[in-house]
């Protein structure tokens, strides 16, 4: 009879641990329409809303690699001629318009863009990595947003920030590309 309370304690501990793990990630995703997976895709600049220099560039590179890994046809990445981002950059809208015009010149069908809202190691003893991003898939011809997703994820103290961001972006993109044919 003594093993029964021990069993309940273990179950409660397991349920509590799972609840803590579930609280580490938050995502909201829209439903994507049918997208052509073999079309030409362009990765446009990501806005950097953090205090971490070049966080947008890092997220773009991860997103580009994940599009390739998920079997998207041809993936192009916009490479501006000037420094792409600086802290507190007020030129995000113009840069986005220029990048979308570039995608049209390249005859891309879809564009992936977004924003980085968090990209840091949390302050404290453990210094957990934390990333927050929003993603948008745009119809290049019309400029219409076809899909959006937003999420935040934190990891364990020995985990790399780039690994946490990669998991988050992969999770978001898997929904955005789920209906791609």
C-alpha positions, -999 to +999 in steps of 0.1 A: +000+000+000+029+024+006+039+023-031+006+038-042+013+073-027+048+071-042+031+064-076+009+094-072+038+116-062+057+105-093+027+112-115+022+146-100+059+153-106+057+142-142+026+162-149+043+193-132+074+188-153+054+186-185+035+217-176+068+236-171+081+224-205+049+234-222+052+269-208+086+274-225+071+279-260+042+300-271+031+301-308+002+315-327-002+305-364-026+313-391-038+288-416-019+288-448-036+286-482-023+261-508+012+273-517+034+260-545+064+244-529+084+243-561+079+280-568+107+305-564+108+319-528+126+350-516+137+356-480+134+393-474+149+413-445+137+407-410+131+437-388+152+437-356+131+449-327+157+439-302+189+454-287+209+426-302+228+437-333+221+417-364+195+395-348+173+400-380+202+387-402+206+357-380+169+348-382+169+353-420+198+329-424+180+303-402+148+307-422+166+304-455+183+272-444+150+258-431+132+266-464+158+246-482+156+218-457+118+215-460+121+210-498+111+244-511+121+248-547+144+278-554+152+301-524+167+335-530+179+358-502+178+396-506+213+410-501+212+448-498+242+469-508+243+488-475+244+478-439+212+459-434+202+468-399+213+489-370+199+495-336+167+514-337+165+515-375+137+537-387+141+526-423+123+492-420+094+501-442+115+515-471+139+486-468+109+462-470+095+479-500+128+478-518+132+441-510+098+433-523+105+452-555+137+431-558+117+399-553+094+409-581+124+415-604+136+380-595+102+366-604+097+351-570+062+338-563+064+340-525+084+360-500+092+352-464+098+380-441+093+388-404+106+405-373+127+395-344+112+406-311+136+388-287+170+374-292+191+371-260+202+351-231+181+359-200+198+376-171+203+354-141+222+324-128+213+301-156+212+325-185+185+307-206+184+315-243+152+332-255+140+340-290+108+356-303+099+360-339+070+368-362+069+354-398+049+364-428+045+347-462+037+372-489+024+368-524+051+388-542+029+399-572+001+414-551+020+422-519-008+404-499+000+385-467-009+349-472+001+336-438+014+348-404+029+331-374+043+344-342+061+327-313+085+328-285+107+301-270+132+298-242+156+270-237+178+255-211+210+272-198+233+250-218+214+254-250+225+277-278+204+307-287+206+298-323+193+263-316+163+277-297+156+301-326+160+273-351+134+251-333+110+280-331+113+291-367+110+254-378+079+250-358+063+281-372+073+273-408+060+238-406+025+252-403+031+279-430+043+252-454+019+224-443-004+230-473+024+236-498+021+212-527 
